[in-house]
Structure formats: C-alpha cells, structure tokens
C-alpha cells in the first residue's frame, strides 16, 4: 500500500493495466504508427536535408523557416492546420479516392509525421553540414552526376545521421499528443495510441492506469533508443547530429 500511495501503482497494477484489451490495442497501434512515421520522416529528411545543406536556390531561407513551423506552433494549432488541409479540395479528393484519413488510423501517422519530419530534417541537415564535400566533388569531377555522387558517396557517409534522424523521428512520434488528439480523436480500439491513453485514463480518474502507461512509454523509448545506439558506430548514434 505504501508503494501504491507513493507511486500511484504497483507492479501488479502495472501488468493488470497493460493487459486490458484497450491498452493492448493502443500499444500495437502506437508501435505500428511510430515506425511508419519515422520511416516517412527519414525519407523526407534525406533529400530535403541535403537540399538545404548543399544546394543554393531561390527561397531557400523561406523553406528553411517553414520547416520550423511545426516545431514552434502549439500542438493544437498543428492539428487544426491538418484538419483545414484535409478540408481543401485536394484533401477531400485524396480522402474520397485514395484513403479516408480524418479520424481514422492513417490520421495518426499524418499527425506524427507532420512534426517528426521537421526534427528529422534538422538532424540530416546538420549531418550533411558536418560532412566534407570533397569526396562528393571528386566523384563529380570523375564523371558522376550529382545524383550519382549523392547515392554512391554522400549517403554511405551519412548513415550515422540517417540512424539518428530515424531515432529522433521515432521518439518524437511516440510522444506526439496534441495533433493526434485533434485530427484522430481518441476512440478506443480505433485511433487510440499510448499518448492519448494517458489522457483518457486521467479523464476517467484511473490514475494508476495513466501512471502505468506512462512508465511503459518511458521503458519503450529508453529500450529502443539504447538498441539503436548500440547498433550504430562506436562514436554513438546521435552525438554529431543533434537537432
């Protein structure tokens, strides 16, 4: 009882809460959407980070500033902006002919990616900035096009930054709450992820379950980030590419 009073939960309550069908569904949906969001964010970050780091073009500063909008805006505003985007004619056409997004599980991926991609792009840009362009220039003088030099020379050298960008995007997706709640709702067994589970459990007064899910999220994030760092080079995954 003393442990429960101090920490609002016990190991038994933790396991009991995590074994409920609703929370198990939230765990599965969270793991699937965060991995998908991290992959999408990394695919966006690899070319866009390179573009901002190595290529000069008109409006570069504007594009660079636009990337910070999802980071600096309040999460609720980000979610409302996504709803407005989906209500435009292109957004409505996409939902009618491709996939229904609003308040469905794909909206969770959209909400997570909209913020996580900005962090991933920053990580990749810093990785490219810290790489010497000499190898790429030598490859281009030997007859490679810029695209060939990028795929054959730059990408292998940037593998550490790619791993770091993926890890940052995944961690940011795991904790995303505001945009997910606005654009996806918090329907149990449909769009509920772990971040919204904590909110739901607090709303119904189940503090023990909220604390249990929070601790579980901390353990998942810590374990995955440690595995990613151990799988990377000895220098450490994100040491040279901090957002």
C-alpha positions as CSV (number, residue, x, y, z in Angstrom):
1,X,0.0,0.0,0.0
2,X,2.9,2.4,0.8
3,X,4.3,1.8,-2.7
4,X,1.0,2.4,-4.3
5,X,0.5,5.6,-2.3
6,X,3.9,6.9,-3.3
7,X,3.9,5.9,-7.0
8,X,0.1,5.5,-7.7
9,X,0.8,2.0,-9.0
10,X,2.4,-1.3,-8.1
11,X,3.9,-3.9,-10.4
12,X,0.7,-5.9,-10.2
13,X,-1.4,-2.9,-11.2
14,X,1.0,-2.1,-13.9
15,X,0.7,-5.5,-15.5
16,X,-3.0,-5.6,-15.0
17,X,-3.5,-2.3,-16.7
18,X,-1.3,-3.1,-19.6
19,X,-3.2,-6.4,-20.2
20,X,-6.5,-4.8,-20.8
21,X,-7.7,-5.1,-24.4
22,X,-8.0,-1.3,-24.9
23,X,-4.4,-0.6,-23.8
24,X,-3.0,-3.6,-25.8
25,X,-4.7,-2.2,-28.9
26,X,-3.1,1.2,-28.1
27,X,0.3,-0.5,-27.8
28,X,0.0,-2.2,-31.2
29,X,-1.3,0.9,-32.9
30,X,1.4,3.0,-31.3
31,X,4.3,0.7,-32.4
32,X,3.0,0.5,-35.9
33,X,2.3,4.2,-36.4
34,X,5.5,5.4,-34.8
35,X,7.7,3.1,-37.0
36,X,5.7,4.2,-40.1
37,X,6.0,7.9,-39.2
38,X,9.8,7.5,-38.5
39,X,10.3,5.8,-41.9
40,X,8.3,8.5,-43.7
41,X,10.1,11.3,-41.9
42,X,13.5,9.8,-42.7
43,X,12.6,9.5,-46.4
44,X,11.6,13.2,-46.4
45,X,14.7,14.3,-44.4
46,X,17.3,12.6,-46.5
47,X,16.7,14.6,-49.7
48,X,15.4,17.8,-48.1
49,X,18.3,18.0,-45.6
50,X,20.7,17.6,-48.5
51,X,18.9,20.3,-50.5
52,X,19.1,22.7,-47.6
53,X,22.7,21.9,-46.8
54,X,24.4,21.7,-50.2
55,X,22.2,23.4,-52.8
56,X,21.6,27.1,-53.2
57,X,18.2,28.0,-54.7
58,X,15.8,31.0,-54.6
59,X,13.6,31.0,-51.5
60,X,16.0,28.7,-49.5
61,X,15.6,30.8,-46.4
62,X,11.8,30.7,-46.6
63,X,11.8,26.9,-47.0
64,X,14.3,26.7,-44.0
65,X,11.9,28.8,-41.9
66,X,8.8,26.9,-42.9
67,X,10.4,23.7,-41.5
68,X,10.4,25.2,-38.1
69,X,6.6,26.0,-38.1
70,X,5.5,22.5,-36.8
71,X,8.2,22.8,-34.1
72,X,7.3,26.3,-32.8
73,X,3.5,26.2,-33.2
74,X,1.3,25.0,-30.4
75,X,0.3,21.3,-31.0
76,X,-3.4,22.2,-31.1
77,X,-2.7,24.6,-33.9
78,X,-0.8,22.0,-35.8
79,X,-3.8,19.6,-35.5
80,X,-6.2,22.3,-36.7
81,X,-4.0,23.1,-39.6
82,X,-4.0,19.5,-40.7
83,X,-7.8,19.4,-40.5
84,X,-8.0,22.5,-42.6
85,X,-5.6,20.9,-45.1
86,X,-7.8,17.8,-45.4
87,X,-10.9,20.0,-45.9
88,X,-9.4,21.6,-49.0
89,X,-10.4,20.4,-52.4
90,X,-7.2,18.3,-52.9
91,X,-7.5,16.9,-49.4
92,X,-11.1,15.9,-50.0
93,X,-10.3,14.3,-53.3
94,X,-7.5,12.3,-51.7
95,X,-9.8,11.1,-49.0
96,X,-12.5,10.2,-51.4
97,X,-10.4,8.4,-54.0
98,X,-7.3,7.1,-52.1
99,X,-7.8,6.7,-48.4
100,X,-10.1,8.1,-45.7
101,X,-7.8,9.9,-43.2
102,X,-9.7,12.1,-40.9
103,X,-10.4,10.3,-37.5
104,X,-9.1,7.1,-38.9
105,X,-5.8,5.4,-38.0
106,X,-3.9,6.9,-41.1
107,X,-4.5,10.3,-39.5
108,X,-2.3,9.2,-36.6
109,X,0.6,8.7,-39.0
110,X,-0.1,12.0,-40.6
111,X,-0.2,13.8,-37.3
112,X,3.0,12.2,-36.0
113,X,4.9,12.7,-39.3
114,X,3.9,16.4,-39.6
115,X,6.0,17.2,-36.5
116,X,8.6,14.4,-36.5
117,X,9.7,15.1,-40.1
118,X,10.8,18.6,-39.1
119,X,13.1,17.2,-36.4
120,X,14.4,14.6,-38.8
121,X,15.2,17.2,-41.5
122,X,17.1,19.2,-39.0
123,X,19.1,16.2,-37.9
124,X,20.0,15.3,-41.5
125,X,20.9,18.9,-42.4
126,X,23.4,19.0,-39.5
127,X,24.8,15.6,-40.6
128,X,25.4,16.9,-44.1
129,X,26.8,20.2,-42.8
130,X,29.4,18.3,-40.8
131,X,30.5,16.1,-43.7
132,X,33.3,17.4,-46.0
133,X,32.0,18.0,-49.6
134,X,35.4,17.0,-51.0
135,X,34.5,13.3,-51.7
136,X,31.3,14.3,-53.5
137,X,33.2,16.9,-55.6
138,X,35.9,14.4,-56.5
139,X,33.2,11.9,-57.6
140,X,31.5,14.6,-59.8
141,X,34.9,15.5,-61.4
142,X,35.3,11.9,-62.3
143,X,32.1,11.8,-64.3
144,X,29.4,11.2,-61.7
145,X,26.2,13.3,-61.8
146,X,25.1,15.0,-58.6
147,X,22.5,12.3,-58.1
148,X,25.1,9.5,-58.6
149,X,27.5,11.2,-56.2
150,X,24.8,11.6,-53.7
151,X,23.7,8.0,-53.8
152,X,27.2,6.4,-54.1
153,X,29.2,8.8,-51.9
154,X,27.1,11.0,-49.7
155,X,24.5,8.5,-48.4
156,X,27.1,5.9,-47.2
157,X,28.9,8.6,-45.3
158,X,25.7,9.9,-43.9
159,X,24.5,6.6,-42.5
160,X,25.1,7.7,-38.9
161,X,23.0,10.8,-39.5
162,X,20.2,8.6,-41.1
163,X,20.1,6.4,-38.0
164,X,20.0,9.5,-35.8
165,X,17.2,11.1,-37.8
166,X,15.2,7.9,-37.6
167,X,15.7,7.6,-33.9
168,X,14.7,11.3,-33.3
169,X,11.6,11.0,-35.5
170,X,10.5,7.8,-33.8
171,X,11.0,9.2,-30.3
172,X,9.1,12.4,-31.3
173,X,6.3,10.3,-32.8
174,X,5.9,8.3,-29.7
175,X,5.2,11.3,-27.5
176,X,3.0,13.2,-30.0
177,X,-0.3,14.1,-28.4
178,X,-1.9,17.4,-29.5
179,X,-2.1,16.9,-33.3
180,X,-3.1,13.3,-32.8
181,X,-5.9,14.2,-30.5
182,X,-7.2,16.9,-32.8
183,X,-7.1,15.1,-36.1
184,X,-7.6,11.5,-35.0
185,X,-9.6,11.7,-31.8
186,X,-9.2,9.2,-29.0
187,X,-11.6,6.4,-30.0
188,X,-10.8,3.2,-28.2
189,X,-9.9,0.3,-30.4
190,X,-9.7,2.6,-33.4
191,X,-7.4,5.6,-33.1
192,X,-6.2,5.4,-29.5
193,X,-2.4,5.5,-29.1
194,X,-0.4,5.5,-25.8
195,X,-0.1,9.2,-25.5
196,X,-3.9,9.6,-25.7
197,X,-4.4,6.6,-23.4
198,X,-2.7,8.6,-20.6
199,X,-5.1,11.4,-21.2
200,X,-8.2,9.2,-21.4
201,X,-7.2,7.4,-18.2
202,X,-6.7,10.6,-16.3
203,X,-10.1,11.9,-17.5
204,X,-11.9,8.9,-16.1
205,X,-9.9,9.1,-12.8
206,X,-7.8,6.0,-13.4
207,X,-4.6,7.4,-12.2
208,X,-3.0,4.0,-11.7
209,X,-3.5,3.1,-15.3
210,X,-2.2,6.5,-16.5
211,X,1.0,6.1,-14.5
212,X,1.4,2.5,-15.7
213,X,1.1,3.5,-19.3
214,X,3.5,6.5,-18.8
215,X,6.1,4.2,-17.2
216,X,5.6,1.8,-20.1
217,X,6.2,4.5,-22.6
218,X,9.4,5.6,-20.8
219,X,10.7,2.0,-20.8
220,X,9.9,1.5,-24.5
221,X,11.6,4.8,-25.5
222,X,14.6,4.0,-23.4
223,X,15.0,0.5,-24.7
224,X,14.6,1.3,-28.4
225,X,17.0,4.3,-28.3
226,X,19.6,2.2,-26.5
227,X,19.3,-0.6,-29.1
228,X,19.6,2.0,-31.9
229,X,22.7,3.5,-30.3
230,X,24.3,0.1,-29.7
231,X,23.6,-0.9,-33.3
232,X,25.3,2.2,-34.6
233,X,29.0,3.1,-34.8
234,X,31.2,3.3,-31.7
235,X,31.1,7.1,-31.7
236,X,27.3,7.0,-30.7
237,X,24.3,7.4,-32.8
238,X,23.3,11.0,-32.3
239,X,26.4,12.6,-31.0
240,X,27.3,14.6,-34.1
241,X,23.8,15.2,-35.2
242,X,21.7,16.9,-32.6
243,X,18.6,18.8,-33.6
